[in-house]
């Protein structure tokens, strides 16, 4: 799915150092399919032992239904390198996560799975944590976040990851898009080898 612009209200989860075991507990790692992983997202925080929803958890609140942007504390996605964490987030409709920093492995896994990790300055982050429910606009092409007051905040992003997100492809999809150029190179190379013979 192509990621160009996203306009959504935010859900705020103001906890630092949320690790991947909290995002998706280890008992959900038996599957190599993305299907159904949304049920495990923040399972131990979001649900009671009997499976009923905890009404006070931000993602369970009716006013946050349909929100696609999650604002979290610092160092989101630390811990083990489970790709299931971004899978679970996207299965629940989250398209972007905003923090002041992300664990490197989580960030890489997120970008490879159409989930945009957005790093913002501390002052912007503090403002967002105090503003649950506001609507933000994410402009991926411009690499900027637009706040309700019109303020535009740029965010860093690797150019290759950006290209993949804009085109809705993963690394393999990107390589497959290069097939005509690869075929032309191979044909030229074979022609050059035959000429030398």
N, C-alpha and C positions, 0 to 999 in steps of 0.2 A: 504494500500500500504506500503510495507516494505521500511524503510529508512535506507540505509547502507552508501553509499557515494553519494555526490552530487557535481558536478562540474559545475559552472555557472558563468556568468558575474554578476556583482552587479549593482543594481540601488541605488543611493544615495538620501535620503530624509533628509537633515541635519536640522531637526526641533526637538527641545526638547519638551517634555511633550505632545506628540500627543495622544489625548484621543480617547476613543472608539467611541465617537460621530463623530469625524472626519474620523475615519477609516470606519465606516458604520453608516450613519445618522439614527436617530430614526425612520424615516418614512419607513425604510426597515425592521423593526423588527416585522412586522405583520405575517411574514412567519415562519413556523417551518421547512421548507425545506431549504437545502443549495443551491438548484438550483436557478440561476439567481442573487445571491447575489454579484457576481463579478461585476455586472453593478453598484452597489452602492458603491464599494470600493473608498474611498476618493472622493466621488461624488462631493461635493461642492468645492473641490480643483481641481479636474481633469476635470470637465466639466462646460461649461457655462450654464446659465438658460435655454437656448433653447436645451440643450442636446449635443451640439457640443463639441468636445474635445479642451481643452486648450493646444496648441502645446508646451508651455514652461514647462508644468508639467512633471517631470521626467518619470513617467510611460507611458506617451503618446509619448515620443520621439522614433522615428524609431530605433535608435541604441540600445534601451533598450528592444526591443521586444524579448520575450522568456526568459528574465532574471528571475531566480528563487530565488535570494537572495536579500533581501532588507536591506540596511544599513540606520539606522535612528539615530536621536538624542537621548539624555538621557531620561529615564523614559517613554519608549514607552508603550502604552496601558493603560494609567491611565484613571480614570473616571469610568463609570458604568461597571457592570459585564456582558456585553452582549457577549454571545458565538458566536453571528453572526460576530464579528470582525475577529476571526481566520477563520471562514467559508468564509468570503468575500476574505481574503488574499489567501487562498488556491484555491478558485474558479478562481482567476486570475493567478494561476500558481506559486505563491510564496510558497516555501517550507521551507525557513529559514529566520529569521529576526535577524540582528546583532545590538546590542546596548551596552551601558555600564550598563544599568539596565532596568528592566521591572516591570510594576505593577504586584503584586503577582497574582491577579485574572486572569489577561490576560495571564500571563505565564502558569498558571494551565490549562486554557481553550485551549491555543495553544497546549500544550503537549498532551491533550486528543483528539486533532483533527488533528494530524499528521503534525503540524507546529512546527519547531524547533526554540526556542528562544535561541540565543547564546550571552552570556555575555563575552565581551572582555575587557582587560585593556585599560585605557584611551589613552595610546600612540598608541596602535594598532588601536583603534577607530578613532583617529585623522588622522592617515595615510589612513585609508579606506575612510573617508569622503572627502579626497583630491584626491581620485583615482577612480572616477566613471568609470564603464565599465571594470575594471580589472576582471580577472577570478580567482575565489577562489575555493578551494576544501574543502569540509566538510567531515571529516572522523568521522562518529558517533561512530563506535566501539572503535576507539582510542581516542574519545572525543577531536579532534584537528581540527584546521582550518589551512590550508596550503596556505600561500600567494605566489604570483607569483615569489618572490625572493627565495622561498624554506623555508622561516622561518615557523616554526610550532608553533602554539599558542594553548595551552590547554584551554578548557572551562569546567565549572562545569555543571553537570547534575545529577538529581536524578536517582538512579540505576533502580528503577521500571519504571519510564518514559522511560528511555533508552531501557530497555528490551521490552516494548510495542512498541516503534518506530521501533526497529530492527526487530520485528516479525510482524509488520504491523497490530497490534490489539489495540483496546481500552481496558478500564478496564473490560468491560463485556466480550469481546473476550478473554482476559487473563483468566478470571474465567472459561469460557467454555473450554479452553484448559486443565484445571485441572480436568475435569470431570472424567477421569479414576481413578485418585488418590482419588477423593471424593467418587466415587462408591466403591472403595476398602476399604476405611475407614468405610463407612456405613455398608458394608457387614461384616467387622471384628467386628464392634460395635454390630450389631444385633446378631452375633454368640456369642459374650461375654455375652450379655443379656440372650440369650437362655441357655447358660451354667449355669448361676446363678440360673435359675429357676429350 
